[in-house]
Each structure stands twice: as C-alpha cells, then as structure tokens.
Amino acid sequence: MTHYDNLISLLKEMGGAVIGYSGGVDSTLLAKVATDALGEKAVCVLVESVLIPDSEIEEAVSIAKELNLNLIRLQVDALAVKDVPKNDPDRCYFCKKAVFSHLVKIAQDMNLPYVLDGSNASDESDYRPGTKATAELEVRSPLKELGMTKEEIRALSRDLDLPTWNKPSYACLASRIPYGTPLTVETLRQVGDAETILRKLGFKQFRVRHHGDVARIELLPLDMEKMINPTMRKYIVEQFKALGYTYIAMDLHGYRTGSMNETLAEDIL
C-alpha cells in the first residue's frame, strides 16, 4: 500500500477527529487526507495568536478554502498562558498543553473521538517539549505512527498537488527569541515584521533570531551572496534599523531549525 492508502486506512478506523491545522506542510497533508477519509467528521482547527504572523494565518485560511476543509478558527491569547511569557526552555510544553486542551474540548463537544497533530518521524531529531503535552492529552500523530518522514510527506503532498508541498519549514515566532528573554507583543511583532521584509525580498527559507538590539539572520548558504549584494545589504540594514535593531548580522553557519536549542545543556536535550 502507498503512504496515502495507509493514511486513509488509519484515519477511517478513527471514525472522526479534530485536526490541529496550521497551513504548514505536515498539518495540511494530514487535514487533506483526513477530509478525504472522514468527510465532515474531520474538523480542522486553526489557532490564531500573537505567536503566528497574520500572513501565515491568511495563507492557512486560503489553503483551507482551496481544499474545502471544515475549518474552525480559534483565537488564543498565548501570552496569557501561565509560564509561556517567561520563555524558559519548556515554554512549548505549556503553550501546547493550553492550545491542545482547547482542541480536546472541541472534540468532546462535537462527539469526535480523536485529536490529531502533524508530528512526523523526522521531528524526533530536535528538542520538542511540546510532545510531552500532546502525549499527556492523548493526541495522536498519524504521520509519526506510520513512520513518515518530512521528505516522504513533501513527496506525497506533491503527488496530491497540495500547494504546501514545497513550502519552507516554519515555527512560531517565539522560537526566534533566546530562552530566558521574556516574550512580549512588541518583540514578537518586531521579529515578524523583520521576517516579512526578507520574505518580500524573495528569500524563502530563513530565520531572524532576536538578540536584544541585534538581529541575527540565518539564510540558506545559496542565499548568502544575494544578502551581501551592496544594494540589498543597504536596504535590509535601513529597514531593520527602522524596526528598532541597532546591529544586523548574517549568521555564517546558515539556516538550521532549532538553533536556539544549541545553548541548552545536554541533560535537557
């Protein structure tokens, strides 16, 4: 059987589910196949908060309409969740616990037996405290259960002609800020606005890491030459300074997921 067939079979066995949907590669594939398998008994919930830029929300809503997903939009005040604003290394645990508790309640109210997320087999290579929260809430991860890797998810998404098949990886804006630096609406918006500038300039896969008055830009190596073009460099410096950054640096190590975890002690990881 193909990955699609296996996923359809697993989801049909469930009989109904609420899917945590973000418009990213993984959750979009899961939402699409769950809708194929379960019809109206597949309910996709898009969580909206200050941790997610408006552009990501708008794109997720557009994709949901294109794929005819049964979508619920849920507003969550992430910075009101206890221990999230402190931004300790286990921040994601508290955030995920709060968010998916809402999804569990929706599932109960709609008499749907499961809550699902888009975690996959490739996620186990990084520090992800949110996994503990979803495990405690008995959230299932069909892509991970079937051993599907990120590469296989992209390949199946391409086969299904999903618009997200080659979408760059994304994580919430809090992941741009060093652990221990408090999360505020102003800081999150500053980072989000900085990344919007780069996105409009045509950069695809990148991160702007926030270090007080320093913006550390992570790019794919093939984009570094583009960044240091004199005209491009001057424009980015001007735009970032207008956002409040004093120093704008390009990380020579380049883009990588979870770079803020590099400072964590091995016993935490």
C-alpha positions as CSV (number, residue, x, y, z in Angstrom):
1,M,0.0,0.0,0.0
2,T,1.1,3.6,-0.6
3,H,1.6,6.2,2.2
4,Y,-1.8,7.7,1.1
5,D,-3.6,4.4,1.3
6,N,-2.1,3.6,4.7
7,L,-3.0,7.1,6.0
8,I,-6.6,6.8,4.6
9,S,-7.0,3.4,6.3
10,L,-5.7,4.6,9.7
11,L,-7.9,7.7,9.6
12,K,-11.0,5.8,8.6
13,E,-10.5,3.5,11.6
14,M,-10.7,6.5,13.8
15,G,-14.2,7.4,12.7
16,G,-13.8,11.1,13.3
17,A,-11.2,13.6,14.5
18,V,-10.2,17.2,15.3
19,I,-7.0,18.1,13.5
20,G,-4.6,20.8,14.7
21,Y,-4.1,22.7,11.4
22,S,-1.6,25.5,10.7
23,G,-1.3,25.6,6.9
24,G,2.2,24.1,7.1
25,V,3.4,21.1,5.1
26,D,2.6,18.4,7.7
27,S,-0.8,19.6,9.0
28,T,-2.1,20.4,5.5
29,L,-1.4,16.9,4.3
30,L,-3.0,15.4,7.4
31,A,-6.0,17.7,7.1
32,K,-6.5,16.9,3.4
33,V,-6.2,13.2,3.8
34,A,-8.4,13.2,6.9
35,T,-11.0,15.1,5.0
36,D,-10.8,12.5,2.2
37,A,-11.2,9.7,4.7
38,L,-13.7,11.2,7.1
39,G,-15.6,14.0,5.3
40,E,-17.5,16.3,7.7
41,K,-16.1,14.3,10.7
42,A,-12.7,15.8,10.0
43,V,-12.7,19.2,11.7
44,C,-9.6,21.3,11.2
45,V,-8.8,23.9,13.9
46,L,-6.6,26.9,13.1
47,V,-5.2,28.5,16.2
48,E,-4.6,32.3,15.9
49,S,-2.3,34.1,18.3
50,V,0.4,36.7,18.5
51,L,2.9,33.9,18.0
52,I,1.8,33.5,14.4
53,P,2.2,36.3,11.8
54,D,-1.0,37.5,10.1
55,S,0.4,36.4,6.8
56,E,0.7,32.8,7.9
57,I,-2.9,32.9,9.2
58,E,-4.2,34.4,6.0
59,E,-2.4,31.8,3.9
60,A,-3.7,28.9,6.0
61,V,-7.3,30.2,5.6
62,S,-6.8,30.5,1.9
63,I,-5.4,26.9,1.6
64,A,-8.3,25.6,3.7
65,K,-10.8,27.2,1.3
66,E,-8.9,25.8,-1.7
67,L,-9.0,22.3,-0.2
68,N,-12.6,22.5,1.1
69,L,-11.5,21.8,4.7
70,N,-14.0,22.0,7.5
71,L,-12.3,24.9,9.3
72,I,-12.7,26.4,12.8
73,R,-10.7,29.5,13.6
74,L,-9.7,29.7,17.3
75,Q,-8.3,32.8,19.0
76,V,-5.9,32.0,21.8
77,D,-4.1,34.6,24.0
78,A,-0.8,32.7,24.2
79,L,0.9,35.3,26.3
80,A,-1.8,34.8,28.9
81,V,-0.9,31.2,29.4
82,K,1.0,30.6,32.6
83,D,4.8,30.2,32.1
84,V,4.7,31.0,28.4
85,P,5.9,34.7,28.6
86,K,8.9,33.6,30.8
87,N,10.2,31.8,27.7
88,D,12.0,29.1,29.6
89,P,13.2,26.0,27.6
90,D,9.9,24.2,28.4
91,R,7.8,27.1,27.1
92,C,6.4,25.0,24.3
93,Y,5.1,22.4,26.7
94,F,2.9,25.0,28.4
95,C,1.8,26.5,25.2
96,K,0.9,23.2,23.5
97,K,-0.9,22.0,26.7
98,A,-3.1,25.1,26.6
99,V,-3.8,25.0,22.9
100,F,-4.5,21.3,22.5
101,S,-6.7,21.4,25.6
102,H,-9.0,23.7,23.6
103,L,-8.9,21.1,20.8
104,V,-9.7,18.3,23.1
105,K,-12.7,20.3,24.4
106,I,-13.9,20.9,20.8
107,A,-13.6,17.2,20.1
108,Q,-15.7,16.4,23.1
109,D,-18.3,18.9,22.3
110,M,-18.6,17.6,18.7
111,N,-18.5,14.0,19.8
112,L,-15.4,13.2,17.8
113,P,-13.1,10.5,19.3
114,Y,-9.7,11.8,18.5
115,V,-7.5,14.9,18.3
116,L,-4.6,14.7,15.8
117,D,-1.5,16.7,15.1
118,G,1.0,16.8,12.2
119,S,4.1,15.5,14.1
120,N,6.2,13.1,12.0
121,A,9.1,10.7,12.2
122,S,11.6,13.5,11.4
123,D,10.6,15.6,14.4
124,E,12.4,13.3,16.9
125,S,15.8,14.7,15.9
126,D,15.2,18.0,17.8
127,Y,14.3,19.1,21.3
128,R,10.4,19.4,21.4
129,P,9.0,19.7,24.8
130,G,5.5,20.2,23.3
131,T,5.5,16.5,22.5
132,K,5.1,15.8,26.2
133,A,2.0,17.9,26.4
134,T,0.3,16.3,23.4
135,A,1.2,12.8,24.8
136,E,-0.5,13.8,28.2
137,L,-3.6,14.8,26.3
138,E,-3.6,11.6,24.2
139,V,-3.3,13.5,21.0
140,R,-2.4,11.1,18.1
141,S,0.1,11.8,15.4
142,P,-0.8,9.6,12.4
143,L,2.1,10.7,10.3
144,K,4.5,9.7,13.0
145,E,2.6,6.5,13.7
146,L,3.1,5.4,10.1
147,G,6.8,6.4,10.3
148,M,6.5,9.1,7.6
149,T,9.5,11.4,7.3
150,K,9.4,15.1,6.2
151,E,10.8,14.1,2.8
152,E,8.0,11.5,2.3
153,I,5.4,14.0,3.5
154,R,6.6,16.5,0.9
155,A,6.6,13.8,-1.8
156,L,3.1,12.7,-1.1
157,S,1.9,16.4,-0.9
158,R,3.4,16.9,-4.3
159,D,1.6,13.8,-5.7
160,L,-1.6,15.2,-4.3
161,D,-0.9,18.6,-5.8
162,L,-1.1,20.4,-2.5
163,P,0.1,24.0,-2.6
164,T,2.3,23.4,0.5
165,W,4.4,20.6,-0.8
166,N,7.5,22.8,-1.2
167,K,6.5,25.4,1.5
168,P,9.5,26.4,3.7
169,S,9.6,25.0,7.2
170,Y,8.0,27.3,9.8
171,A,7.9,27.6,13.6
172,C,6.2,30.0,15.9
173,L,7.8,33.4,16.4
174,A,8.8,32.6,20.0
175,S,11.4,30.2,18.5
176,R,13.3,33.3,17.3
177,I,13.9,34.6,20.8
178,P,16.5,33.2,23.2
179,Y,15.3,31.2,26.2
180,G,15.0,33.4,29.2
181,T,14.2,36.6,27.2
182,P,10.6,37.4,28.1
183,L,8.1,37.3,25.3
184,T,6.2,40.5,24.6
185,V,3.8,41.5,21.9
186,E,6.2,44.2,20.8
187,T,9.2,41.8,20.4
188,L,7.2,39.2,18.6
189,R,5.9,41.8,16.2
190,Q,9.4,43.2,15.6
191,V,10.6,39.8,14.6
192,G,7.6,39.1,12.5
193,D,8.0,42.4,10.7
194,A,11.7,41.7,10.1
195,E,10.9,38.3,8.5
196,T,8.2,39.9,6.4
197,I,10.8,42.2,4.9
198,L,13.0,39.3,3.9
199,R,10.1,37.3,2.5
200,K,9.0,40.2,0.3
201,L,12.6,40.4,-1.0
202,G,12.3,36.8,-2.2
203,F,14.1,34.9,0.5
204,K,12.4,31.6,1.1
205,Q,13.9,29.6,4.0
206,F,15.4,31.8,6.7
207,R,15.0,32.9,10.3
208,V,15.6,36.3,12.1
209,R,16.8,35.5,15.6
210,H,16.3,38.3,18.1
211,H,19.1,39.1,20.5
212,G,18.0,42.5,22.0
213,D,19.2,45.2,19.6
214,V,20.9,42.6,17.4
215,A,19.1,40.8,14.6
216,R,20.9,37.6,13.6
217,I,19.8,36.4,10.1
218,E,20.0,32.8,9.2
219,L,19.9,32.0,5.5
220,L,20.5,29.1,3.2
221,P,24.1,29.2,2.0
222,L,23.0,29.7,-1.6
223,D,21.2,33.0,-0.5
224,M,24.2,34.5,1.4
225,E,25.7,36.1,-1.7
226,K,22.3,37.7,-2.5
227,M,22.2,39.1,1.0
228,I,25.6,40.8,0.8
229,N,24.9,42.5,-2.5
230,P,25.6,46.2,-1.7
231,T,22.2,47.4,-2.7
232,M,20.4,44.6,-0.9
233,R,22.5,44.9,2.2
234,K,21.9,48.6,2.4
235,Y,18.2,48.2,2.1
236,I,17.9,45.5,4.7
237,V,20.0,47.5,7.2
238,E,17.8,50.5,6.7
239,Q,14.6,48.5,7.1
240,F,15.8,46.6,10.2
241,K,17.0,49.8,11.8
242,A,13.6,51.3,11.3
243,L,12.2,48.4,13.3
244,G,14.5,49.2,16.2
245,Y,17.5,46.9,15.6
246,T,20.9,48.6,16.1
247,Y,23.0,45.8,14.7
248,I,22.1,43.4,11.8
249,A,24.2,40.3,11.3
250,M,24.3,37.4,9.0
251,D,25.0,34.0,10.7
252,L,27.7,32.3,8.7
253,H,26.6,28.9,9.9
254,G,23.4,29.5,7.9
255,Y,19.8,28.4,8.4
256,R,19.0,25.5,10.6
257,T,16.0,24.5,12.7
258,G,16.2,24.8,16.4
259,S,19.3,26.9,16.6
260,M,18.2,28.4,19.9
261,N,18.5,24.9,21.3
262,E,22.2,24.9,20.7
263,T,22.8,26.6,24.1
264,L,20.9,24.1,26.1
265,A,22.7,21.6,28.3
266,E,22.8,18.0,27.1
267,D,20.8,16.8,30.0
268,I,17.9,19.0,28.8
269,L,18.1,17.8,25.3
